[in-house]
């Protein structure tokens, strides 16, 4: 409302964030949070070998895996991390702006840890070959790096937990109350072992690739990584249970529809299946590998990492969904409007207070245009006209291909939040609701396009 | 509120306080931005120098070795450039929320393209560095890889610059249509060239400092060009680029829109310029004095130029503060008026809620039309089956309707599933009762 509206009418704004964020977490968790301690473990294990030959084989294997992890985390990993922020500031500037004001110092500390982490990973990677003599020191560096990388994640999880349930912050807006939100520890207890197991699963794949011609090295490294996974799997089960147990009841009510739409309510069961499949497959492969006697076929070793990645992506999606209808629970709706402003909007409408709207007062002549402005302001953070999660698909699913009835639409949009719990209440005045319905009927019949401010700029009311 | 600034948009600020005193945030912004900029300069300038030396190295191997050595520094500097950029980005988000996000949205596609573009550029820099030996016989391809990375590095600062520039001119926000039109605001290109020249200077000096260290095994890495000669080449680069600033600098100053210029800001900038003069004299002496003594003025040069940068960055901040001063006041006033309106409307809504229209029992007809009517018509199928049909199924069975509404199943393959109705039992019963008696 106070920012020019960036809008991607085909790709969908939320989808843009989702791609970037899921990529980031799929790199961060296995390759950094879980991968770095795993590599340190491999390095340490190799350093204890008696023969020089074995020692250098192990060292080389650990270094090659680190090389891959290093290249990916310092390019795509780092940039998607920044990218979440850049895309969020385009798509929901209210949410990210508010979060930054509340969490400034947390983010600032996060930055210091992050700087430390980058310096450490550069040092760890670049001094690997040079410090061959003083291995103990280098391994210590690896341990510190692993801790720093975990701390980075643990700070961000505080902010994620806050977005889902701000807890006491709603009454006392302090940083501490924000951090100590009820979902913080359970989520951390879930993500930490998940990252560790995923690091192991991905590590198994790379051991199979890099040590494919060294049978005994491959078997022993696979066994070591398998034991690492077996160690973390019980924590994953407990953490997962705790996390789901803690989700506030309203969010649990949404869980059934969290996996896309209601027709796919059974997706929720698929989520459970994915969790079980991820844990069981990782466990099975790890038990098999930990025997250290048989080769794990390359294809089999990749299976748990793929399932776990699917699980993580799905978990993030469910997490994003269950905080709806809010972007910041109880404070800011996902449409970008603050809950506390609703009484004013109900009274005056949103157009009157919007900085960027070509219409301020609705008349019979400008009704459809006004409806379009309302759509742009109130609906486009999640919906498009013609693209992903398009309003046409959604309305067609309910009322058929049309022509749609204006009264039916306005009646429905006015109360949809009471049955579709993930939708924020319509923020505007009754006239605006009417105008929106009129625009949707027009759109349903004649079609329209909706370019964002990034291509056509903004207009002020005359 | 009436908008006295004509076509200038005046947004509301976020109704949350700044997390720290403004002066502290500004100080952190200026300091962290300088550090970020330094590494960006090393990265961009370093890439340009790598390509330059690699190109020269096709004829003289020593230059190829030098290029390889520079390439090794870029991958480190680029990681630091990114991580050091997070703090100023965070601070500018806090301090200039409405300004920065507005500029971001208006140049949105270019802004988000930063992410894939930098990722590709970083991957290419690694490829360029690690394929140095294996592509030794395919120099054209190798140069191309480095060239593409460098070209991307040259584009990215332009995107940031356009944003940081556009945010200072709310009066232009309504006239901008995407990144390229924001690029055309007069002072963008002079500032960009100012930055590029600074990158060359910074990268040359960084490499002098890096390569003149006694621990640096220059002789074993680079054969055929004495260390002193290379240092002189780098000093010449720094000198030339700094000299160029005396042309670009005034152009930047003259193209700055006047509303941010003040006497004190001009004096601060001028002080920076004056400090660059002795730095240039020392640079000249490094270039012209005997080889044996090369490097002895290095610390003085770095000190003086650092001060120049401090003055320039402070001057920039003063410009930013002055140019937004008036608009910030308008935003503040508007935000306060708005907060008052919100408080009044909330109060009024509370009063209304406290005095509900007296009613003894829930009204099934009203409830039906608000919760059910959007999907269920009387005798025609809308989203769900018509009430007439439902009457047939639940003939007299209100509880059946209530149970179904609480936890609907899916009976009809060609209908979407009904969502559960989270209403109190007595309201559901009223609705059920109304539905069973409903006649058209």
Interface residues (C-beta under 8 A of the other chain):
Chain A: X2 X3 X4 X5 X6 X16 X20 X71 X74 X75 X76 X78 X79 X80 X82 X83 X85 X86 X87 X89 X90 X93 X94 X96 X97 X98 X100 X101 X102 X104 X105 X107 X108 X111 X114 X115 X118 X119 X122 X126 X173 X175 X253 X257 X262 X263 X265 X338 X340 X341 X343 X344 X346 X347 X348 X353 X355 X356 X397 X398 X399 X408 X411 X412 X414 X415 X416 X418 X419 X420 X421 X452 X453 X454 X455 X456 X457 X458 X459 X460
Chain B: X3 X7 X9 X10 X11 X12 X14 X15 X16 X17 X18 X19 X20 X75 X76 X79 X80 X82 X83 X84 X85 X86 X87 X89 X90 X93 X94 X97 X98 X100 X101 X102 X104 X105 X106 X107 X108 X109 X111 X112 X114 X115 X116 X118 X119 X122 X123 X126 X173 X174 X175 X176 X177 X178 X179 X181 X338 X341 X342 X344 X345 X346 X348 X349 X369 X370 X371 X373 X374 X375 X382 X383 X416 X417 X419 X420 X421 X422 X423
